[in-house]
């Protein structure tokens, strides 16, 4: 009756409806009075489908979900000028109300369209430091030319002008007495210039472009000491001094910032002793000059970005080529900002502004204002190609009049204090249009409104709410029927299985002298002391009791035909019977429905394969006889085909080199010899390689045998005579040699004696 896997709702141990809703958006609470099994701590917090399966009626289930309601949704406009210019709508819807359950994500769609012929306010903010002298000469007739170009893009164009240098204090500017009226005093290249100033507003936004030209004609450059300029002071004042500048609420706001050097940033003011951070407010005196220049530090990038976005201003950095990279880095930190490369003498300023305007109008980007900390927002953009782009909140390469959409998903991470209502705003960068979103939280249960104090259902000493009793202090039990105190220890001892054991074995609560077992996501816990369950039995391959038994109090009760601790052992032997009708081919035993081969070398599902077994050749001989020669015990066709399924290959000559094959021989009825090889392939197939015909020899001829015997006797006689002759010859030669030796010695002795005699005679004669 429970969903498979981890049930996060039940594992949360929620004791109230509100706690249950906070666990997960998938959790539901059963407020039904009579719910669950007897003597069980029934979890009322569970998946909705589980609660219904366990007997909770649908109308008693509390499971609120997040909802979205569109409060205001006026259609998008198609044109920005004309009689309806004050009612132009570029975002839809305009108001939405959300009811959020924590963790339950909801979403809504936002559509955006930049209308054609939308009014444009352009404020030209120029660096008037000495290095910009040639640029000032170039823009003296800028107003007329710019108005002509912008008339191609909008029929309602206004132009304003302001300038900046830097803070008129050391070390940023020259402050010595001789430089007070003319900082260029003694500078040969350009001896005359006006004193330094932070920001000077010169011309409010107007459609009279000649006034722009006149104002530019009057301007003179100044000179400051260090290279960086105070342009960020000027940008902030141009953004926040809306009445002085003349920004129209219903217009497209462009602020062109032209400079040829880097800006001072926040904390640079400490070099001049300015420790007060910028307050982000407008500080313009009666001369339309920035009065806080020498009182406050330079603004930070964060403050600058915040004020530009707050006042829907697109900032265009028009800077020289060597500064492009640093200002490009600024654009990544200030939303709605672009950078363009300015020629050294500003000759390309008109084309630069037109390009920047077209670039800005080709993009749409959403920002979120005042986002509550406990809300998580994610965006998916669908631009002109119709493909959803998760994680993006902007579209590019658009044409004016194109419509794009964004899917916004909202997720509440928690519940604020009851009655809290949050708000946040989604607005396009640089446009006045906005979508206001109000957020309510669905953290309470409807059944809580029907809470009964001192309810009779709770023995009049408890509060009945959402199907459960919350007992007054000192009372306990499902209906507050028991009292704590002296009897408490007696109640607890009755809930122990034995002295020293945990109360209810740690798997339940002792209530009024009896154990109430917890419900588990894994199954049922039961028993007088919650000692039993139906899920703690042995498993096989992760399956309780192998799926062939029931778990009772930690022990598997096997179904018929199965045995073992986990019921994984089948008593059926039919799967062990081999084709010859024997259990495991007579080479093993059947254990749990599977053959365990005991004969060395035997294998296969029924131990039917065994090339090295003593009877292997005899078994395969019968298949050779019936398959090749249709003879033998299995010659009956059906029996042969059923028992002999091995592949048989016939060859002229049998090769016996295969070490994995066994050579088998048998004698046929006509005294011939049949040879075949028996082998098992790696794929489990048995292969028999046999000679096409048995090998048979012819009967011996009698005459051949007689001649062979006579020839053998003669051969033996000749060999014996040859040996006798050899012996006699050797003996005779030895005797002859002895005779020759004796003759030689006799002759030698005679000669010696004659010689001695001769010498004796001679010797006697001489005497």
VOGU-3710 file (C-alpha; in Angstrom, 3 decimals, decimal comma):
1> xxxxxxxxxx> 0,000/0,000/0,000  3,033/2,260/0,005  4,967/3,816/-2,817  8,280/2,113/-3,500  11,524/3,785/-2,467  12,268/6,394/0,186  9,136/8,193/1,381  10,345/11,595/2,476  6,911/12,528/3,864  6,799/9,693/6,413
11> xxxxxxxxxx> 10,491/9,983/7,257  9,935/13,583/8,324  7,944/12,571/11,455  5,591/15,527/11,076  3,189/15,943/14,009  1,027/18,685/12,487  -0,424/19,576/9,116  1,776/22,665/8,779  4,942/20,671/9,517  3,919/18,146/6,887
21> xxxxxxxxxx> 3,480/20,767/4,175  6,964/22,113/4,825  8,677/18,734/4,312  8,053/18,539/0,565  5,565/19,910/-1,971  4,500/16,327/-2,677  3,445/15,679/0,939  -0,188/15,747/2,033  -1,955/15,533/5,419  -5,001/13,424/6,283
31> xxxxxxxxxx> -7,392/15,343/8,577  -9,854/12,434/8,829  -10,762/11,620/12,448  -10,668/7,822/12,268  -7,582/6,948/10,236  -5,001/4,156/10,357  -4,652/0,771/12,040  -5,236/0,057/15,702  -2,210/0,189/18,025  -0,199/1,995/15,349
41> xxxxxxxxxx> 1,185/5,508/15,260  -0,309/6,178/11,864  1,504/8,807/9,864  -1,017/11,286/8,571  1,733/12,859/6,467  2,264/10,912/3,260  1,911/11,081/-0,489  -1,663/11,916/-1,441  -2,200/8,655/-3,338  -0,889/6,655/-0,399
51> xxxxxxxxxx> -3,281/8,357/2,004  -6,224/7,480/-0,241  -5,094/3,853/-0,504  -4,921/3,691/3,281  -8,511/4,874/3,610  -8,347/8,671/3,815  -11,180/10,270/1,877  -10,155/12,828/-0,740  -12,002/15,756/0,903  -10,040/15,169/4,130
61> xxxxxxxxxx> -6,632/15,452/2,425  -4,795/18,773/2,814  -2,374/19,331/-0,076  -2,373/22,930/-1,309  -0,456/23,777/-4,460  1,039/26,975/-5,853  -1,160/29,087/-8,102  -0,681/32,028/-10,438  -3,320/34,662/-11,128  -2,995/37,447/-13,699
71> xxxxxxxxxx> -4,386/40,647/-12,161  -3,711/43,081/-15,004  -2,818/42,257/-18,583  -3,292/44,999/-21,148  -2,165/44,206/-24,720  1,212/45,281/-26,071  1,361/48,491/-28,103  2,654/48,626/-31,651  3,568/52,343/-31,897  5,114/54,773/-29,440
81> xxxxxxxxxx> 4,247/58,261/-30,728  1,009/59,974/-31,522  -2,065/60,479/-29,299  -1,433/57,227/-27,384  2,233/57,872/-26,541  1,468/58,244/-22,827  -0,234/54,819/-22,687  2,414/52,797/-24,520  2,700/49,228/-23,161  5,845/47,191/-23,880
91> xxxxxxxxxx> 5,503/44,427/-21,279  2,608/42,050/-20,666  1,118/41,257/-18,175  1,500/44,213/-15,845  0,361/42,676/-12,533  0,449/39,099/-11,253  -0,504/37,527/-7,940  1,231/34,334/-6,757  0,190/31,906/-4,030  3,274/29,833/-3,241
101> xxxxxxxxxx> 3,621/26,622/-1,299  7,252/26,217/-0,169  9,180/24,009/-2,566  6,322/23,895/-5,085  7,539/25,750/-8,145  5,141/27,784/-10,260  5,758/29,791/-13,412  4,310/32,514/-15,598  5,087/34,042/-18,969  6,207/37,590/-19,710
111> xxxxxxxxxx> 6,019/39,082/-23,216  8,114/42,028/-24,384  7,991/44,266/-27,446  9,912/47,467/-28,164  7,428/49,619/-30,084  8,159/51,634/-33,198  8,573/55,426/-33,191  9,132/55,625/-29,441  10,060/59,081/-28,043  13,786/59,567/-27,385
121> xxxxxxxxxx> 15,514/61,866/-24,862  19,271/62,204/-25,471  21,503/63,994/-23,006  25,033/64,694/-24,274  27,524/64,732/-21,397  30,935/65,958/-22,540  34,395/65,985/-21,019  35,644/69,586/-21,222  39,164/68,939/-19,993  41,914/70,483/-22,077
131> xxxxxxxxxx> 42,566/67,365/-24,172  39,004/67,560/-25,547  39,442/71,004/-27,190  39,390/69,646/-30,759  36,299/67,571/-29,918  34,465/70,700/-28,706  35,174/72,388/-32,029  33,774/69,377/-33,885  30,387/69,260/-32,086  29,535/72,979/-32,383
141> xxxxxxxxxx> 26,812/72,119/-34,936  26,095/68,653/-33,576  22,503/69,453/-32,584  21,197/70,045/-36,093  22,984/67,079/-37,624  21,999/64,723/-34,810  18,340/65,799/-34,974  18,302/65,080/-38,712  19,679/61,564/-38,187  17,448/60,768/-35,227
151> xxxxxxxxxx> 14,361/61,930/-37,152  14,838/58,793/-39,272  14,365/56,707/-36,117  11,741/58,647/-34,162  9,388/61,543/-34,739  9,700/62,722/-31,121  13,310/63,626/-30,245  14,723/65,881/-27,545  18,337/66,859/-26,934  20,180/68,162/-23,838
161> xxxxxxxxxx> 23,745/69,089/-22,960  26,030/69,023/-19,932  29,762/69,032/-19,259  32,269/67,942/-16,610  35,953/68,176/-15,722  36,871/67,059/-12,183  36,652/68,066/-8,528  38,110/71,589/-8,122  40,423/70,632/-5,292  43,909/69,242/-4,783
171> xxxxxxxxxx> 45,261/66,854/-5,951  42,702/66,586/-8,764  42,905/70,175/-10,032  45,242/73,175/-9,895  44,336/75,126/-6,724  47,206/77,588/-6,362  46,213/81,289/-6,351  47,601/81,941/-9,828  45,404/79,156/-11,272  42,125/80,055/-9,598
181> xxxxxxxxxx> 40,774/82,052/-12,548  42,840/80,427/-15,269  44,234/76,913/-14,708  46,033/77,221/-18,046  48,095/80,143/-16,782  51,650/79,657/-18,108  50,656/76,749/-20,397  52,099/77,841/-23,760  50,058/75,515/-25,978  46,752/76,871/-24,678
191> xxxxxxxxxx> 47,160/79,810/-22,292  43,456/80,547/-21,530  40,787/78,239/-20,049  38,012/78,307/-17,461  38,378/77,060/-13,842  37,742/73,375/-13,148  34,243/72,210/-12,177  32,687/68,868/-11,279  29,486/68,878/-13,377  27,635/71,701/-15,084
201> xxxxxxxxxx> 24,145/71,244/-16,552  23,953/73,533/-19,578  20,789/72,668/-21,519  17,666/70,802/-20,400  16,144/68,348/-22,871  14,439/70,259/-25,669  13,224/69,687/-29,205  14,762/73,036/-30,243  18,096/71,749/-31,501  19,355/75,256/-32,305
211> xxxxxxxxxx> 19,523/75,890/-28,562  21,948/72,949/-28,321  24,215/74,504/-30,950  24,099/77,884/-29,229  25,023/76,412/-25,858  27,927/74,412/-27,292  29,268/77,533/-29,032  29,635/79,265/-25,645  31,697/76,536/-24,008  35,403/76,670/-23,246
221> xxxxxxxxxx> 37,641/73,867/-22,061  39,264/73,702/-18,632  42,379/72,038/-17,211  42,779/69,561/-14,344  45,938/68,169/-12,812  45,695/64,340/-12,926  44,751/62,207/-15,926  41,467/60,639/-14,649  38,328/62,753/-14,914  35,330/63,207/-12,620
231> xxxxxxxxxx> 32,845/61,911/-15,173  31,092/59,459/-12,839  30,035/62,376/-10,623  28,438/63,925/-13,705  26,721/60,695/-14,832  25,072/60,241/-11,427  23,775/63,812/-11,318  22,468/63,578/-14,883  20,585/60,420/-13,876  19,023/61,504/-10,561
241> xxxxxxxxxx> 18,297/65,194/-11,240  15,296/64,250/-13,361  13,459/67,581/-13,107  16,533/69,666/-13,963  17,551/67,481/-16,889  13,961/67,135/-18,095  13,729/63,356/-18,566  10,258/62,379/-19,784  8,633/59,368/-18,146  7,285/58,047/-21,442
251> xxxxxxxxxx> 10,522/58,451/-23,451  13,568/56,340/-24,208  16,462/57,812/-22,154  19,946/57,950/-23,714  22,929/59,405/-21,847  25,978/59,853/-24,104  29,216/60,114/-22,116  32,092/61,418/-24,275  35,640/61,382/-22,865  39,239/60,618/-23,780
261> xxxxxxxxxx> 40,477/59,412/-20,391  39,738/57,054/-17,503  37,322/58,026/-14,695  37,869/58,427/-10,982  36,153/55,703/-8,947  34,854/55,429/-5,390  37,564/55,841/-2,691  39,690/58,023/-4,995  38,170/60,981/-3,115  40,176/60,021/-0,027
271> xxxxxxxxxx> 43,230/61,438/-1,813  41,627/64,848/-1,333  40,261/64,136/2,144  36,724/63,224/1,014  35,646/60,336/3,256  31,868/60,706/2,947  30,487/58,149/0,421  28,180/59,467/-2,246  24,543/59,448/-1,116  23,115/58,954/-4,609
281> xxxxxxxxxx> 20,988/62,134/-4,384  20,731/65,173/-6,632  22,900/68,097/-5,533  22,410/70,925/-8,047  22,664/74,570/-7,012  20,942/77,579/-8,565  23,699/77,785/-11,189  22,917/74,215/-12,318  26,284/73,047/-11,018  26,999/69,991/-8,879
291> xxxxxxxxxx> 27,339/71,389/-5,362  28,567/68,184/-3,730  31,696/67,895/-5,858  34,082/68,892/-3,047  31,996/67,331/-0,225  31,481/63,689/-1,228  33,545/60,886/-2,718  33,081/59,676/-6,291  30,157/57,225/-6,733  30,776/53,480/-6,927
301> xxxxxxxxxx> 29,936/51,377/-9,968  27,178/49,656/-8,004  25,544/52,962/-7,046  25,881/54,210/-10,595  24,225/51,077/-12,017  21,421/51,239/-9,467  20,541/54,856/-10,223  20,729/54,434/-13,992  18,391/51,427/-13,821  16,082/53,162/-11,368
311> xxxxxxxxxx> 15,641/56,052/-13,781  15,539/53,892/-16,931  18,633/55,415/-18,512  20,800/53,749/-21,149  24,407/54,898/-20,807  26,581/55,084/-23,940  30,323/55,326/-23,315  31,818/57,190/-26,287  35,551/56,800/-25,632  38,790/56,789/-27,600
321> xxxxxxxxxx> 40,209/53,494/-28,821  42,874/53,127/-26,109  40,147/53,238/-23,429  37,794/50,768/-25,078  38,796/47,737/-22,976  38,445/49,402/-19,565  35,044/50,890/-20,401  33,962/47,558/-21,895  34,671/46,030/-18,495  32,459/48,678/-16,900
331> xxxxxxxxxx> 29,543/47,646/-19,133  29,624/44,154/-17,600  29,036/45,738/-14,169  26,444/48,346/-15,147  23,306/46,881/-16,815  21,997/48,671/-19,899  25,375/50,155/-20,841  27,201/50,042/-24,167  30,592/51,335/-25,331  31,529/52,817/-28,713
341> xxxxxxxxxx> 34,909/54,004/-30,080  35,156/57,784/-30,477  37,528/59,403/-32,960  40,193/61,679/-31,489  38,265/64,780/-32,639  34,724/63,276/-32,234  34,052/63,364/-35,999  32,139/60,111/-35,827  29,934/61,075/-32,881  26,672/61,138/-34,866
351> xxxxxxxxxx> 27,170/57,730/-36,421  28,343/56,463/-33,053  25,119/57,571/-31,357  22,942/56,109/-34,115  24,802/52,795/-33,968  24,544/52,680/-30,192  20,834/53,479/-30,319  20,192/50,717/-32,853  22,299/48,328/-30,783  20,337/49,126/-27,649
361> xxxxxxxxxx> 16,968/48,794/-29,394  17,996/45,381/-30,782  18,235/43,913/-27,278  15,775/43,204/-24,499  16,929/42,366/-20,974  14,883/41,841/-17,814  15,977/42,810/-14,306  14,440/41,928/-10,937  13,873/44,586/-8,293  13,292/43,997/-4,560
371> xxxxxxxxxx> 13,478/40,200/-4,837  12,613/38,626/-1,434  15,416/36,535/0,039  13,248/33,430/0,424  12,256/33,375/-3,250  14,257/31,746/-6,020  13,690/32,941/-9,616  14,848/31,353/-12,851  14,330/32,599/-16,405  13,989/30,913/-19,780
381> xxxxxxxxxx> 14,110/33,201/-22,810  12,319/32,438/-26,071  13,655/34,807/-28,717  12,900/35,159/-32,425  14,019/31,642/-33,365  11,434/30,146/-31,014  13,997/28,003/-29,172  13,839/28,129/-25,342  17,117/29,229/-23,745  17,187/28,206/-20,048
391> xxxxxxxxxx> 18,997/30,534/-17,679  18,835/33,575/-19,980  16,836/36,712/-19,320  17,721/38,647/-22,458  17,346/38,468/-26,252  19,530/40,102/-28,898  19,521/40,747/-32,659  15,896/41,903/-32,580  14,108/44,258/-34,903  11,995/47,043/-33,475
401> xxxxxxxxxx> 8,477/45,669/-33,152  9,556/42,038/-32,559  7,856/40,235/-29,675  9,814/37,923/-27,371  8,762/35,980/-24,290  10,296/34,872/-21,018  9,169/32,042/-18,771  9,737/32,918/-15,125  9,770/30,125/-12,533  9,314/31,057/-8,877
411> xxxxxxxxxx> 10,089/28,839/-5,905  9,562/29,691/-2,233  12,212/28,229/0,059  10,330/28,758/3,324  7,415/30,385/5,101  7,585/33,914/6,523  5,475/35,026/9,472  1,727/34,414/9,012  0,038/37,134/6,991  3,296/38,244/5,332
421> xxxxxxxxxx> 2,939/39,428/1,743  5,988/39,978/-0,428  6,394/41,952/-3,633  8,980/42,178/-6,365  9,187/43,831/-9,760  10,367/42,617/-13,154  11,286/45,409/-15,535  13,121/45,736/-18,847  16,429/47,569/-18,683  15,999/51,183/-19,763
431> xxxxxxxxxx> 12,191/51,159/-20,059  9,534/52,543/-17,710  7,340/49,472/-18,183  7,252/46,944/-15,356  5,547/43,799/-14,111  4,548/43,937/-10,450  4,348/40,577/-8,707  2,669/40,102/-5,314  3,347/36,912/-3,365  1,236/35,163/-0,726
441> xxxxxxxxxx> 2,337/31,954/0,975  0,285/28,778/1,305  1,780/27,498/4,521  -1,436/26,955/6,514  -3,932/24,104/6,276  -7,655/24,671/5,836  -8,443/22,226/8,622  -6,580/24,465/11,088  -9,458/26,960/10,853  -11,778/24,305/12,346
451> xxxxxxxxxx> -9,680/23,750/15,487  -11,794/22,915/18,579  -10,512/23,788/22,057  -11,331/21,399/24,947  -12,911/19,035/22,463  -14,871/15,993/23,659  -12,856/14,014/21,098  -9,837/14,771/23,267  -11,489/13,926/26,614  -12,226/17,667/26,996
461> xxxxxxxxxx> -8,593/18,227/28,002  -7,062/18,839/24,611  -7,328/20,704/21,347  -8,705/18,838/18,334  -7,138/20,009/15,074  -6,758/18,393/11,667  -7,730/14,920/12,949  -5,394/14,784/15,964  -5,499/15,773/19,631  -3,011/18,165/21,169
471> xxxxxxxxxx> -3,310/17,336/24,827  -3,026/19,826/27,652  0,193/19,584/29,722  0,195/16,451/31,901  -1,972/14,369/29,600  -1,184/11,966/26,809  -2,696/9,339/24,549  -4,417/9,499/21,173  -7,496/10,952/22,956  -5,668/12,471/25,953
481> xxxxxxxxxx> -7,048/9,588/27,999  -3,947/9,053/30,160  -2,355/11,211/32,820  1,336/11,620/33,398  2,847/11,498/36,878  3,202/8,617/39,337  1,671/6,111/36,949  4,109/7,104/34,239  6,850/4,667/35,278  4,331/1,848/35,481
491> xxxxxxxxxx> 3,139/2,606/31,982  6,702/2,567/30,669  7,650/-0,757/32,285  4,643/-2,389/30,653  6,025/-1,325/27,269  9,400/-3,098/27,694  9,874/-6,648/26,403  12,430/-7,275/29,158  14,314/-5,286/31,760  17,056/-3,252/30,134
501> xxxxxxxxxx> 15,436/-3,282/26,695  14,292/-0,162/24,882  10,725/0,989/25,249  8,742/-0,628/22,439  12,118/-1,787/21,042  12,750/1,775/19,908  10,151/1,344/17,174  7,130/2,837/18,857  5,809/4,982/21,687  4,368/3,882/25,001
511> xxxxxxxxxx> 0,910/5,315/25,355  -1,398/4,351/28,167  0,273/1,071/29,091  0,671/-0,207/25,529  3,007/0,205/22,594  1,880/2,165/19,584  4,206/1,128/16,779  5,550/3,609/14,275  4,547/3,325/10,685  7,485/2,665/8,394
521> xxxxxxxxxx> 7,902/3,471/4,746  9,396/-0,010/4,341  6,419/-1,953/5,668  4,453/-2,872/8,782  5,799/-2,881/12,359  3,705/-4,869/14,829  3,755/-6,975/17,984  3,059/-6,301/21,648  6,423/-4,555/21,956  6,803/-3,615/18,253
531> xxxxxxxxxx> 9,267/-6,479/17,967  8,015/-7,743/14,613  7,909/-6,392/11,093  7,338/-7,624/7,565  10,464/-6,202/5,944  13,509/-7,374/7,957  13,798/-10,850/6,389  16,596/-12,238/4,245  16,696/-11,078/0,643  17,993/-12,531/-2,597
541> xxxxxxxxxx> 19,155/-10,060/-5,252  17,432/-7,321/-3,272  14,048/-9,078/-3,291  12,473/-9,896/0,053  12,288/-13,694/0,548  13,276/-13,964/-3,144  9,669/-13,210/-4,026  8,828/-16,834/-3,147  7,736/-16,359/0,432  6,240/-14,013/3,026
551> xxxxxxxxxx> 8,119/-12,185/5,762  6,706/-12,854/9,247  8,436/-11,276/12,219  11,875/-11,404/10,626  11,575/-14,943/9,192  10,732/-16,015/5,631  7,769/-18,389/5,314  8,389/-19,997/1,926  5,727/-20,826/-0,625  5,258/-24,468/-1,689
561> xxxxxxxxxx> 8,144/-25,682/-3,834  10,786/-23,420/-2,222  13,089/-23,790/0,765  15,996/-21,890/2,324  16,479/-18,873/4,587  15,505/-16,526/1,780  13,255/-18,982/-0,152  15,547/-18,879/-3,163  15,972/-22,672/-3,380  13,476/-24,490/-5,612
571> xxxxxxxxxx> 12,658/-28,135/-4,858  11,595/-28,781/-8,470  14,059/-31,105/-10,324  12,468/-30,958/-13,780  15,019/-28,412/-14,944  17,842/-30,849/-14,031  16,642/-33,733/-16,244  18,888/-34,244/-19,287  17,769/-35,463/-22,706  18,544/-39,051/-21,769
581> xxxxxxxxxx> 16,077/-38,854/-18,864  18,739/-38,859/-16,151  19,167/-36,272/-13,389  22,130/-34,133/-14,421  23,138/-36,801/-16,996  24,242/-38,992/-14,120  27,248/-36,717/-13,569  25,997/-34,480/-10,765  23,202/-33,631/-8,330  20,224/-31,233/-8,578
591> xxxxxxxxxx> 20,475/-28,379/-6,014  17,825/-25,633/-5,921  16,680/-26,487/-9,431  20,190/-26,311/-10,911  22,715/-29,058/-11,646  25,952/-29,127/-9,703  28,317/-31,343/-11,741  30,480/-33,711/-9,696  32,159/-35,654/-12,532  35,551/-34,002/-13,341
601> xxxxxxxxxx> 35,357/-32,256/-16,713  31,531/-32,255/-16,876  29,628/-29,021/-17,553  26,441/-27,681/-19,138  22,961/-26,978/-17,710  22,419/-30,699/-17,144  26,132/-31,751/-17,041  25,588/-33,155/-20,526  28,951/-31,953/-21,814  32,052/-33,909/-20,781
611> xxxxxxxxxx> 34,736/-34,709/-23,384  37,036/-36,263/-20,766  34,484/-38,523/-19,071  35,058/-42,293/-19,484  31,701/-42,795/-21,174  31,968/-39,784/-23,474  33,132/-41,765/-26,515  30,487/-44,434/-25,943  27,693/-41,851/-25,718  28,804/-40,031/-28,857
621> xxxxxxxxxx> 29,418/-43,347/-30,721  25,676/-44,015/-30,727  25,062/-40,599/-32,350  27,719/-41,277/-35,024  26,094/-44,670/-35,779  22,543/-43,395/-36,060  23,306/-40,079/-37,802  25,909/-41,248/-40,332  25,116/-44,936/-40,867  21,510/-45,268/-39,587
631> xxxxxxxxxx> 22,549/-48,116/-37,322  22,962/-48,803/-33,634  20,647/-48,516/-30,633  19,335/-45,052/-31,558  18,634/-45,840/-35,204  14,978/-44,935/-34,671  14,775/-41,535/-36,415  12,849/-39,666/-33,761  15,043/-40,884/-30,911  18,215/-40,066/-32,869
641> xxxxxxxxxx> 17,072/-36,513/-33,702  15,961/-35,868/-30,118  19,096/-37,066/-28,374  21,786/-36,343/-30,975  21,809/-32,602/-31,616  25,577/-32,191/-31,912  27,080/-30,872/-35,132  28,766/-33,707/-37,085  31,484/-32,888/-39,620  32,732/-35,644/-41,942
651> xxxxxxxxxx> 36,305/-35,568/-43,296  38,561/-37,761/-45,474  41,486/-37,629/-43,045  41,194/-37,087/-39,314  43,555/-34,484/-37,827  44,388/-35,109/-34,190  46,411/-31,980/-33,387  43,595/-30,222/-31,454  44,576/-30,460/-27,730  40,978/-29,742/-26,652
661> xxxxxxxxxx> 39,552/-32,651/-28,641  39,294/-36,302/-27,625  40,019/-39,116/-30,132  37,440/-41,897/-30,024  37,662/-45,329/-31,803  35,337/-48,292/-31,974  35,149/-51,565/-33,941  32,236/-51,996/-36,324  30,283/-55,163/-36,960  32,430/-56,059/-40,015
671> xxxxxxxxxx> 35,659/-55,729/-38,023  36,455/-52,228/-39,319  37,673/-49,329/-37,146  35,638/-46,089/-36,935  37,459/-42,937/-35,738  36,018/-39,535/-34,660  37,029/-36,481/-32,611  34,813/-35,027/-29,829  35,257/-31,353/-28,817  33,344/-28,514/-27,161
681> xxxxxxxxxx> 33,450/-25,001/-28,697  33,578/-21,802/-26,646  29,972/-21,020/-27,617  28,847/-24,196/-25,841  28,230/-26,269/-28,997  29,414/-29,914/-29,122  31,183/-30,818/-32,383  31,915/-34,348/-33,689  34,480/-34,642/-36,505  34,300/-38,166/-38,050
691> xxxxxxxxxx> 35,786/-40,092/-40,987  33,403/-40,551/-43,893  33,992/-44,331/-43,846  35,483/-46,758/-41,268  39,026/-47,991/-41,882  38,927/-51,723/-43,019  42,075/-54,027/-43,749  42,261/-57,031/-46,438  42,862/-60,822/-45,366  46,616/-62,090/-45,678
701> xxxxxxxxxx> 47,641/-64,472/-48,658  48,956/-68,035/-47,600  51,790/-68,189/-50,198  52,894/-64,728/-49,122  53,028/-65,909/-45,565  55,018/-69,121/-46,557  57,517/-67,176/-48,647  57,865/-64,707/-45,864  58,653/-67,485/-43,353  61,177/-69,291/-45,700
711> xxxxxxxxxx> 62,794/-66,019/-46,593  63,116/-65,204/-42,936  64,836/-68,581/-42,156  67,286/-68,246/-45,083  68,057/-64,726/-44,065  68,812/-65,831/-40,530  71,095/-68,698/-41,816  73,047/-66,374/-44,089  73,528/-63,951/-41,266  74,837/-66,736/-38,981
721> xxxxxxxxxx> 77,290/-68,030/-41,686  78,554/-64,515/-42,239  79,195/-64,132/-38,540  81,031/-67,586/-38,361  83,184/-66,676/-41,374  84,061/-63,340/-39,820  85,180/-65,022/-36,591  87,398/-67,640/-38,405  89,009/-64,943/-40,548  89,897/-62,843/-37,570
731> xxxxxxxxxx> 91,399/-65,909/-35,744  93,546/-66,973/-38,731  94,919/-63,519/-39,227  95,966/-63,345/-35,605  97,844/-66,726/-35,826  99,627/-65,740/-39,036  100,730/-62,508/-37,506  102,150/-64,425/-34,532  104,095/-66,814/-36,917  105,567/-63,860/-38,840
741> xxxxxxxxxx> 106,738/-62,289/-35,618  108,550/-65,502/-34,498  110,412/-65,803/-37,842  111,664/-62,231/-37,563  113,028/-62,803/-34,062  114,903/-66,029/-35,171  116,641/-64,229/-38,024  117,661/-61,391/-35,774  119,162/-63,770/-33,202  121,259/-65,597/-35,894
751> xxxxxxxxxx> 122,642/-62,317/-37,263  123,486/-61,129/-33,757  125,377/-64,339/-32,935  127,311/-64,227/-36,211  128,254/-60,632/-35,573  129,530/-61,435/-32,081  131,511/-64,386/-33,437  133,005/-62,233/-36,165  134,062/-59,567/-33,741  135,584/-62,199/-31,436
761> xxxxxxx> 137,632/-63,675/-34,290  138,924/-60,289/-35,397  139,808/-59,352/-31,865  141,732/-62,631/-31,412  143,647/-62,117/-34,684  144,748/-58,668/-33,713  146,073/-59,826/-30,479
//
